Amino acid sequence: MSGVNEAASQQGGQFQANLFAGMQQLSGAREIAFTQYTRYVLPLDGYVFWRAVKQTRLTGVLHFDAREQQLPDESFTIMRVVFTTTEKIREFEAVNPNILWIGEAMGTRFTFSEQGMFFQQSGVYHYRGDAVYPALETQLVDLGAEYPTTTLIVSNSLPAWLTLRYYNPPWLVAGNPGVTLYPAFLVPDNLRPPYGVIFIPEDRTAPMAGLPVIGQMGQHTQLACDEVNITLYGLTNIQAAAFLDLVIQYSSDTDAFGLMGASVIRDAHRPQVEISALAMKKTFRFEVDYLQQAMPNVALKLIKSAPVIIYPQLEI
């Protein structure tokens, strides 16, 4: 039996070598530079940046598929990338929401979001992804570059909502359910409940006064209102009701924002057919008014911050 396995292994190795040799001849294998970035979350408003920490080089075949895209607010090239190699790259397959690998070739930076179909006998691995598009380049912080740490990126009421987890006065009867809230589209990968998401649609922030007020020191003050959609995962009815009580009490006690109407707990449906079950998903919709210039003051009191990350020195 061992002789059969050895023969199959030798046959697979020869097949792998021939297959990769053919790809090299067609496309030309080369060393590609990859940079590891670590996730940094701004403590004031939850915005995500990626900071470069080290570099490495990997040998493989790179394929590009590009087409032009023109939108009202940006024009760019949509570029799909396939990186093929005979070595399994464990760093690309590891599930770690705080680490990102970005390659660079021919003046284009790219990253991977999936691994292609793998045929074991071939021993060839395909990693697929997209270029890093210009609008997102500002979120990549290279070595020696600066990024904001003590100012806000957002202009809406988001910072006030992020402080909710830490607001727990003794007179709050139901107590604080202690749910961590994240900005929409910035939920960490594969996060397990309980957690919540704050979504403020861009077209649902509106002025409440005709013009902003400019103070003597150039301070810009604008009375505004937001529609705020909150989604909670992993909470029971009692816990969701406690969250609603928390929002009402927070608004009353802090004046960070005012509630412009009542909200109600809604049960949403998030199924998975493989296990024939529904997720514990609750939603709320609030309308709030607030002073936009007051948000930095609220944010500076925010206790929430990213986990401490030790950044190693650059290794080439």
C-alpha positions in Angstrom: 0.0 0.0 0.0 2.9 2.4 0.8 4.3 1.8 -2.7 1.0 2.8 -4.2 0.9 6.0 -2.2 4.5 6.8 -3.0 3.8 6.4 -6.7 0.8 8.6 -6.5 2.8 11.2 -4.7 5.5 11.2 -7.3 2.9 11.4 -10.1 1.2 14.3 -8.4 4.6 16.1 -7.9 5.5 15.7 -11.6 2.0 16.9 -12.6 2.4 19.9 -10.4 5.9 20.7 -11.8 4.7 20.4 -15.4 1.6 22.6 -14.7 3.5 25.3 -13.0 6.2 25.2 -15.7 3.6 25.8 -18.3 2.2 28.8 -16.4 5.7 30.2 -16.0 6.2 29.9 -19.7 2.9 31.6 -20.5 2.9 34.3 -17.9 6.3 34.5 -16.3 6.6 33.7 -12.6 8.2 36.5 -10.5 8.8 37.6 -7.0 5.9 39.8 -5.8 6.4 42.2 -2.8 3.7 41.8 -0.1 3.3 44.1 2.9 1.6 43.1 6.1 -0.7 45.7 7.7 -2.3 45.7 11.1 -5.8 47.2 11.8 -6.0 50.4 13.7 -9.5 51.7 14.9 -9.8 55.4 15.7 -11.1 55.5 19.2 -13.3 58.6 18.5 -15.5 57.3 15.8 -14.6 53.8 14.9 -12.9 54.6 11.5 -10.5 51.9 10.3 -7.0 52.5 9.1 -4.3 49.9 8.2 -0.7 50.4 9.3 2.3 48.8 7.5 4.5 46.7 9.8 6.6 44.3 7.6 7.3 43.1 4.1 8.0 39.8 2.4 8.4 38.5 -1.2 6.6 35.5 -2.7 7.1 33.8 -6.0 4.1 33.2 -8.3 2.2 34.0 -11.4 0.1 37.2 -11.5 -2.9 37.7 -13.8 -4.8 41.0 -14.2 -8.3 41.6 -15.6 -9.0 45.4 -15.9 -11.8 47.6 -17.1 -12.5 51.3 -16.7 -15.3 52.5 -14.5 -16.8 56.0 -14.4 -19.1 57.1 -11.6 -20.4 60.6 -10.8 -17.9 61.0 -8.0 -14.9 59.0 -9.2 -13.3 57.4 -12.2 -11.0 54.4 -11.7 -10.0 51.0 -13.1 -11.7 47.9 -11.8 -8.9 45.4 -11.6 -9.4 41.7 -10.6 -6.2 39.9 -9.6 -5.3 36.2 -9.5 -2.1 35.1 -7.8 -1.0 31.5 -8.6 1.7 29.7 -6.7 2.8 26.2 -5.8 3.2 27.0 -2.1 0.2 27.2 0.2 0.4 30.7 1.8 -1.0 30.2 5.3 -0.9 33.9 6.1 -3.5 34.5 3.3 -5.8 31.8 4.6 -5.6 32.7 8.3 -8.8 34.2 9.7 -7.5 37.3 11.6 -9.5 40.5 11.3 -6.5 42.6 12.5 -4.1 41.6 9.8 -4.2 42.4 6.1 -1.7 41.4 3.3 -1.3 43.7 0.3 0.8 43.0 -2.8 2.2 45.5 -5.2 3.2 45.0 -8.9 3.4 47.2 -11.9 2.4 50.2 -9.8 -0.8 48.6 -8.5 -1.6 47.5 -4.9 -4.0 44.6 -4.4 -5.3 42.3 -1.8 -7.2 39.0 -1.7 -10.7 38.1 -0.6 -11.0 34.4 -1.7 -9.1 31.3 -2.6 -10.0 29.7 -5.9 -11.0 26.1 -6.5 -8.2 23.8 -5.4 -7.3 20.4 -7.0 -5.0 18.6 -4.6 -3.2 16.6 -7.2 -2.1 19.8 -9.1 -0.6 21.4 -6.0 -1.3 24.8 -7.4 -3.0 27.5 -5.3 -5.0 30.4 -6.7 -5.7 33.5 -4.6 -8.2 36.0 -6.0 -8.9 39.6 -5.1 -9.1 43.2 -6.2 -6.9 46.2 -6.5 -7.0 48.8 -3.7 -9.0 51.5 -5.3 -8.0 55.2 -5.1 -10.8 56.2 -2.8 -9.6 53.7 -0.2 -5.9 54.4 -0.5 -6.1 56.9 2.3 -6.9 54.1 4.7 -3.5 52.5 4.1 -0.8 54.0 6.3 2.7 53.3 5.0 5.8 53.3 7.2 6.6 56.8 8.3 3.3 58.2 7.2 0.9 60.0 9.6 -2.8 59.3 10.2 -5.3 61.1 12.4 -5.6 59.9 16.0 -7.1 62.8 17.9 -9.8 64.1 15.5 -13.0 62.9 14.1 -13.6 61.7 10.5 -17.4 61.6 10.7 -19.7 64.6 11.0 -22.9 63.0 12.1 -24.1 61.7 15.4 -22.2 58.4 15.3 -19.7 59.2 18.1 -22.5 59.7 20.6 -23.9 56.2 19.8 -20.5 54.6 20.2 -20.4 55.9 23.8 -23.5 54.0 24.8 -21.8 50.9 26.0 -20.0 52.8 28.8 -23.0 54.7 30.0 -24.5 53.0 33.1 -25.8 55.4 35.7 -27.2 53.9 38.9 -30.7 55.1 38.2 -30.9 53.1 35.0 -33.4 50.5 36.2 -32.8 47.7 33.6 -29.0 48.4 33.5 -26.8 48.6 30.5 -26.9 45.4 28.4 -23.2 46.1 27.5 -23.5 45.6 23.7 -20.5 46.9 21.7 -21.7 49.0 18.7 -19.8 49.2 15.4 -20.2 51.6 12.5 -21.9 50.1 9.4 -19.6 48.3 7.1 -16.8 48.2 9.7 -17.9 45.1 11.7 -14.8 42.9 12.3 -14.7 39.7 10.3 -16.5 36.6 11.6 -17.6 38.4 14.8 -19.9 36.4 17.0 -22.9 38.0 18.8 -23.8 39.8 20.8 -22.9 43.0 19.0 -24.7 45.9 17.3 -24.3 48.0 14.2 -25.1 51.7 13.6 -26.2 52.7 10.1 -26.8 56.4 9.4 -27.8 56.7 5.7 -25.9 59.5 3.9 -29.1 61.0 2.6 -30.8 60.9 6.0 -28.7 63.7 7.6 -30.4 67.0 7.2 -30.1 70.6 8.5 -32.5 71.8 11.1 -31.7 75.5 10.6 -31.3 77.5 7.5 -27.6 78.4 7.9 -24.8 77.3 10.2 -23.5 79.7 12.8 -19.9 80.8 12.7 -18.5 81.8 16.0 -15.9 84.5 16.8 -13.1 81.9 16.8 -14.3 80.4 13.5 -16.2 77.6 15.3 -18.8 76.0 13.0 -22.1 75.1 14.6 -24.9 73.4 12.7 -28.2 72.1 14.1 -28.8 68.8 12.3 -30.9 65.7 12.4 -30.1 62.0 11.6 -32.1 58.9 10.9 -30.2 56.2 12.8 -30.8 52.5 12.2 -29.5 50.1 14.9 -29.2 46.4 14.3 -28.5 44.1 17.3 -27.5 40.5 17.1 -27.7 37.9 19.9 -30.1 39.7 22.3 -33.3 38.5 23.9 -36.4 40.6 24.1 -35.5 41.7 27.7 -32.0 42.8 26.6 -33.3 44.6 23.6 -35.8 46.5 25.8 -33.0 47.4 28.1 -31.0 48.8 25.2 -34.0 51.0 24.2 -34.3 52.2 27.8 -30.6 53.0 27.7 -30.9 55.2 24.6 -33.8 57.1 26.1 -32.0 57.7 29.4 -28.8 58.7 27.7 -30.6 61.3 25.6 -32.3 62.7 28.7 -29.2 62.8 30.8 -26.5 64.0 28.4 -28.2 66.1 25.7 -25.8 64.6 23.2 -28.8 64.2 21.0 -32.5 64.6 21.3 -35.0 62.0 20.3 -37.5 63.3 17.8 -40.0 60.4 18.1 -40.7 57.0 19.6 -38.9 53.8 18.5 -40.0 50.2 18.9 -38.2 46.9 18.9 -38.5 45.1 15.6 -37.7 41.4 15.0 -35.8 40.9 11.8 -35.2 37.7 9.9 -31.7 36.4 9.3 -32.0 32.7 8.3 -29.5 30.1 7.4 -30.9 27.2 5.4 -28.1 24.8 6.3 -29.2 24.8 10.0 -32.9 25.7 9.6 -32.7 28.5 12.1 -33.1 32.2 12.5 -30.5 34.5 14.1 -31.4 36.6 17.1 -31.7 39.9 15.2 -33.4 43.1 16.5 -33.7 46.4 14.7 -34.5 50.0 15.8 -35.0 53.2 13.9 -34.4 56.6 15.7 -34.7 60.2 14.5 -32.4 62.4 16.5 -31.3 66.1 16.5 -27.9 67.3 17.6 -25.3 70.0 17.2 -22.7 68.8 14.8 -19.9 70.8 16.5 -20.8 69.1 19.8 -19.9 65.7 18.5 -16.1 66.2 19.0 -16.8 67.0 22.7 -18.8 63.8 23.0 -16.2 61.8 21.2 -13.4 63.0 23.4 -15.2 61.4 26.4 -15.4 58.1 24.5 -13.7 55.3 26.5 -13.9 52.7 23.6 -10.6 52.2 21.8 -8.9 49.6 19.7 -7.1 46.7 21.4 -3.4 47.5 22.1 -1.3 46.3 19.2 2.5 46.0 19.4 3.9 47.0 16.0 7.1 45.1 15.0 9.9 46.7 13.1 10.0 46.5 9.4 11.4 43.2 8.2 12.6 42.8 4.6 
